[in-house]
Amino acid sequence: MTDDSHQSGDRPAQAAALLELGLLHFRSHGAARLALDTRPVVLFGPNGAGKTNLLEAVSLLSPGRGLRRATPGEIARRPDAPGWVVRGTVRTQAGLREVETRSERGASREVRIDGKLVPQLALGRLLRILWLIPSMDRLWIEGAEGRRRFLDRVTMSFVPDHAGATLDYEKAMRERNRLLKDQVTDPGWYEALEAQMARAGTQIHQNRLAALGHLRAAQEGAETAFPAAGLALDNGTGGWDGAEGTLREMLAQGRARDMAAGRTLAGPHRADLLAHYAAKGINARDCSTGEQKALLLSLILANARALAALGGEVPVLLLDEVAAHLDAGRRAALYDEICALGAQAWMTGTERAIFDDLGRRAQFIHVGEAAGLSTLDPD
Ligand SMILES: Nc1ncnc2c1ncn2[C@@H]1O[C@H](COP(=O)(O)OP(=O)(O)OP(=O)(O)O)[C@@H](O)[C@H]1O
């Protein structure tokens, strides 16, 4: 059941939004359809009802493996669905677009925009989607990989071609690693690959620096209840000056070391995002759990503000169980900031009451047992 009574168009035009979402055989959802307007979306219901599954489906309208980093085969509805489909009608600056992604029998997913088969990366140019999920609670504490992935997603929202540079770099690195493992010593085999890594790696580095610059600018002087994060990039290559020629030389000089390890030990694929709680001068990893979450939210909100300030499009935000971790003051501030940005933020929780402050500023969807969906008006 859906409720179409709320008209779209009551938000600033620069916010991306889904106006319809359809799922087929997607995890716990056999068939589901949601009609939406541009307001934030509150999904509430008991544990295991399928709220995060809905966020995951939305996340697959952007390039990559989605917010659970699942393979297509894992997503198909158990026990017997051979494949799955996610369809969305999205409102972007380019107008309304029909987006579909599907996978059959575990094969890599196909993407169609307005019925036309397109490469997955085309999604990144169409729609910006950022997420914050409970497994990211330890983002500042655990290894650099998660932070790098977060930074790259943010970077992609500013520079959609960042995903292409990352793929180019990884492809060349995989081939270089194969040579290293096979103990190939002839420099002729390495030169073209290292040139490609240096070219794409420098682009990746510059894109990341540009994204950090946008985040810093958006945090400065912003009226927000969330703490500003001081940000720095560890480029993954000690002593690299950021120039393409230098990276190429460093790769050539590091061959013997890398051959002993059987893989490329230094480069932008080892970069890290360093953050600290600016007002306290404390590293993010040493902050309290709530503060760490607040820093992440602060960056996501800064990302949305920066895109709006640049005349770009405010991303769709997927915030799984975030409200439950915030005190009442911060929760109200989060709702106010999301609404001021006009962002279509999808938020989940088991209790509807924690979203009461949103009132009619949001659309409420009850996700019931057996994945039944119903759209409700606030009291
Ligand atoms: N491939 C699949 N096929 C069928 N069901 C699945 C599949 N993958 C996961 N599920 C089921 O989906 C259900 C809903 O999961 P989901 O994480 O969306 O719940 P949720 O509403 O977010 O719950 P919580 O409040 O506990 O976070 C789980 O019971 C899980 O067993």
The ligand as a Gaussian input file, in Angstrom:
#p B3LYP/6-31G(d) Opt

LIG

0 1
 N       18.913000     -13.607000       0.317000
 C       17.938000     -13.543000       1.245000
 N       16.738000     -14.144000       1.031000
 C       15.740000     -14.060000       1.943000
 N       15.851000     -13.385000       3.112000
 C       17.015000     -12.795000       3.373000
 C       18.126000     -12.822000       2.464000
 N       19.129000     -12.119000       2.991000
 C       18.697000     -11.669000       4.191000
 N       17.427000     -12.067000       4.424000
 C       16.570000     -11.782000       5.596000
 O       16.142000     -10.446000       5.542000
 C       15.628000     -10.149000       6.833000
 C       15.592000      -8.661000       7.021000
 O       16.861000      -8.110000       7.155000
 P       17.111000      -6.555000       7.395000
 O       18.542000      -6.436000       7.762000
 O       16.620000      -5.731000       6.267000
 O       16.185000      -6.240000       8.652000
 P       15.906000      -4.886000       9.426000
 O       14.465000      -4.577000       9.286000
 O       16.870000      -3.835000       9.011000
 O       16.181000      -5.356000      10.917000
 P       16.960000      -4.727000      12.174000
 O       15.976000      -3.794000      12.820000
 O       17.194000      -5.944000      13.010000
 O       18.210000      -4.090000      11.684000
 C       16.427000     -10.974000       7.807000
 O       15.528000     -11.760000       8.551000
 C       17.276000     -11.881000       6.919000
 O       17.308000     -13.194000       7.363000

